[in-house]
Amino acid sequence: MASPFSYLIIGSGVFGASTAYHLSKSCPEASIAILDRSSSFPCYLAASHDFNKIIRADYGNAFYCELALEAPKYLADLNQH
């Protein structure tokens, strides 16, 4: 049986939502489904929902490492607003 969706994304946190957004921009003809464990958005159990954010700086690309190392100061600014 064929799937009615072109893409299935598991998790609607920051990465899942971002992936869906960028897929919709680059492939406007695609149908995209997002599955998450919660029926509410944002999911209160998600790692990106509260103040306990995890920032990984272990990337094979130096550019991404630098971005990850700069991220905490921007998250601190967001949490103050």
N, C-alpha and C positions, 0 to 999 in steps of 0.2 A: 504494500500500500504506500503510495507516495505521500509525502508530508505536504500540508498546505502552506508551509513556511519555507522561505529560502534560507533563513538563519534562525537558530534557536540559541538564545543566550541564557545561561544559568546564573542567576544572581542579578538583582537590580540595584546593587550598590553603586558606588562611584564608577568603578571600572565597567560594570555591566551596562549602566545607563549611558556612559560615554561611548562604549562600543556600539550600542544601538543607535545613538545619535549620529556618529560618524558613518556608520553603515547606511543610514537613511539618506545622508548627504551624498555619499559616493555611489550608492546604488539605489536611486529613488524608485526603481521598478520592483525592488525586492520587498518581500513581506517578512517582517521581523517579529518574533515572539520572545518575550522575556519571562522566565519562570523564577519565582522567588519563594522562600519558605514562609513569608509573611503576606497577609492580605492587605496590609497597610503600607503606605509609602510615605516617608522612608521607613524601612524596617528598623525598629528600635534595637534589634539584636545585631545589626550590621556593624562591622568594624569602623566604618566611616561615619557613623551616626552620632557618636558621643565624643567626649574629650580624649578618649583612649585611642588616638589614631596611631597607626603603624606606618612608618615611612621606611621603605627599603632602599638602601643606597648601593646594593650589590647588583650592578648591571655590567654587561660586557662592553657597553658604550660609555665613554667618559662624559659625554654630554648629558646622558640621563643620570649619571652619578652626581654631577654638579647640580642638576635640577633638584634631585632628591635631597641633597644636603642643604639647599636653600629653602625647601618647602616649610620647615618648622616655623620660620619667622612669619611667613604668610598665614599659616594656620593660626598662629598666636594672634595676629591682627584680626582674622575672621572671628575668633572666639571672643574678642573684646566688643564686637558689635552686636 
